[in-house]
Amino acid sequence: MPDLLDQVLDRLRAVADPYHRLSKAEELDEALVAARSAVTMVKKAAINELRDRTTGYGTIAGRLGVTKTRVQQIANTADRHGLVVVSLRDEAGHWHGEPDLAPGYTKVEASMAHPFRPANEHHPLYGQTLLARCVDMPYDHRVSLYALHLLGADDSICPIRMTLNVFDMLFDSTKTQPVTTG
């Protein structure tokens, strides 16, 4: 794996245009943050899969060359979760995204703190104050690192992460067809 990372870094360093190199470095940095969280959950699952009546933390630690405390720390890592924006309702009342994602979970709705103003002024949702539907769910492969600023109950501004589907819908105007349910 380190060889792959070295190759990526070599390619990044070879980008001639400093703006493009900076942009690509930012993308890599964001991917590494997401990967760290995902890798932690993979390690936790592997330890829990290995552990049984005959294979304890000490055995696993010995095989990995780490301390038993470190293995316990990984195994007891809290699953990361929180409110996630799964869909947005435009001012015409149409839902965009996945309003029915995570059935059975408690849904919370909150307005965006500011009108939506992406760089693309031709985006169909440009200038609208959208209503966000949020669900308390795991921060897994479906959840973006980016957040929308929503109004809290006390009118404070709360950054809430969004699904990749919502992110794509907001920042790729080819994916802005309303969802018919919700």
C-alpha positions in Angstrom: 0.0 0.0 0.0 2.8 2.5 0.7 4.0 2.0 -2.9 0.6 3.1 -4.2 0.7 6.2 -2.0 4.2 7.0 -3.2 3.0 6.8 -6.8 0.1 9.1 -6.1 2.4 11.6 -4.4 4.9 11.4 -7.3 2.1 12.2 -9.8 0.9 15.0 -7.6 4.4 16.6 -7.4 4.8 16.3 -11.2 1.7 18.5 -12.0 3.3 21.6 -13.6 0.5 24.1 -13.0 0.7 25.3 -9.3 -3.1 26.0 -9.2 -3.9 22.6 -10.6 -1.4 21.0 -8.3 -2.9 22.8 -5.3 -6.4 21.7 -6.4 -5.3 18.1 -6.7 -3.5 18.3 -3.4 -6.7 19.5 -1.7 -8.7 16.6 -3.3 -6.1 14.1 -2.1 -6.2 15.7 1.4 -9.9 15.3 1.6 -9.7 11.7 0.3 -7.1 10.9 3.0 -9.4 12.2 5.8 -12.2 10.1 4.5 -10.0 7.1 4.1 -8.7 7.4 7.7 -12.2 7.1 9.1 -13.0 4.2 6.7 -9.7 2.4 7.6 -10.5 2.7 11.3 -13.8 1.1 10.8 -12.3 -1.7 8.7 -9.7 -2.4 11.5 -12.4 -2.4 14.1 -14.5 -4.9 12.1 -11.5 -7.1 11.5 -10.6 -7.2 15.2 -14.2 -8.0 16.1 -14.2 -10.8 13.5 -11.0 -12.3 14.8 -12.0 -12.2 18.5 -13.7 -15.2 19.9 -13.4 -17.4 23.0 -9.9 -18.7 22.1 -8.6 -15.5 20.3 -8.4 -12.6 22.7 -7.0 -9.1 22.3 -3.6 -10.3 23.5 -3.3 -12.9 20.8 -4.4 -10.4 18.1 -1.9 -7.8 19.5 0.9 -10.4 19.4 0.2 -11.3 15.7 0.1 -7.6 14.7 3.1 -6.5 16.8 1.2 -3.9 18.8 0.1 -3.6 22.4 -3.1 -5.3 23.7 -4.2 -1.8 24.8 -4.0 -0.6 21.2 -6.1 -3.5 19.9 -8.7 -2.8 22.6 -8.7 0.9 21.7 -9.3 0.0 18.0 -12.0 -2.5 18.9 -13.8 0.0 21.1 -13.7 2.9 18.6 -17.1 4.6 18.6 -19.0 4.2 15.3 -19.2 7.7 13.9 -22.7 9.0 13.1 -24.8 12.0 13.3 -27.3 14.1 11.5 -26.9 13.9 7.7 -28.8 15.8 5.1 -30.4 13.2 2.8 -32.6 15.5 0.7 -33.6 19.0 0.0 -37.0 20.6 -0.7 -37.0 23.5 -3.1 -39.4 26.5 -2.8 -41.8 24.8 -5.2 -42.2 21.9 -2.8 -40.2 19.3 -4.8 -37.8 17.0 -3.0 -34.3 16.5 -4.4 -31.9 13.7 -3.2 -33.2 10.7 -1.3 -36.0 11.8 1.0 -36.9 8.2 1.9 -33.3 7.1 2.7 -33.0 5.3 6.1 -36.7 4.4 6.7 -37.4 4.0 10.4 -34.8 6.6 11.4 -36.1 9.8 12.9 -36.2 12.5 10.3 -35.5 16.2 11.2 -36.2 19.1 8.9 -34.4 22.5 9.0 -34.0 25.4 6.6 -30.7 26.3 5.1 -29.2 29.3 6.9 -28.7 31.2 3.6 -30.1 31.0 0.0 -28.2 28.5 -2.1 -25.7 30.3 -4.3 -23.4 27.9 -6.1 -20.8 29.2 -8.7 -23.2 28.0 -11.4 -25.8 30.8 -11.5 -27.9 28.7 -13.9 -28.4 25.9 -11.4 -32.2 25.4 -11.0 -32.0 25.8 -7.2 -29.9 29.0 -7.3 -31.0 31.6 -4.9 -33.6 29.4 -3.1 -33.7 28.9 0.6 -34.0 25.1 0.7 -35.5 22.9 3.4 -33.2 20.0 4.4 -34.4 16.6 5.6 -31.8 15.1 7.9 -31.4 11.6 9.3 -29.2 10.4 12.2 -27.1 7.8 10.4 -23.6 6.4 10.3 -20.9 8.4 8.6 -20.2 5.8 6.0 -19.3 5.6 2.3 -22.6 7.5 1.5 -21.7 10.6 3.5 -19.7 13.5 2.2 -17.1 15.4 4.2 -18.8 18.6 3.3 -21.6 20.2 5.3 -24.5 22.5 4.7 -25.2 25.4 7.1 -28.7 24.9 8.5 -30.6 26.9 11.1 -30.8 25.3 14.5 -33.9 25.5 16.8 -32.4 28.6 18.4 -31.6 30.2 15.0 -27.9 29.3 15.4 -26.1 28.1 12.3 -25.3 24.4 12.4 -23.0 22.7 9.9 -24.6 19.3 9.0 -22.9 16.8 6.7 -24.7 15.6 3.6 -24.9 12.5 1.5 -22.8 12.2 -1.6 -26.1 12.1 -3.5 -27.1 15.5 -2.2 -23.6 16.9 -2.8 -23.7 15.7 -6.4 -27.2 17.1 -6.9 -26.2 20.5 -5.6 -22.9 20.8 -7.4 -23.6 18.9 -10.7 -26.6 20.5 -12.5 -27.1 17.4 -14.6 -28.5 15.6 -11.5 -31.2 18.0 -10.3 -34.4 16.2 -11.2 -36.9 16.2 -8.4 -37.8 13.0 -6.6 -41.5 12.2 -6.8 -41.9 10.8 -3.3 -41.5 12.4 0.1 
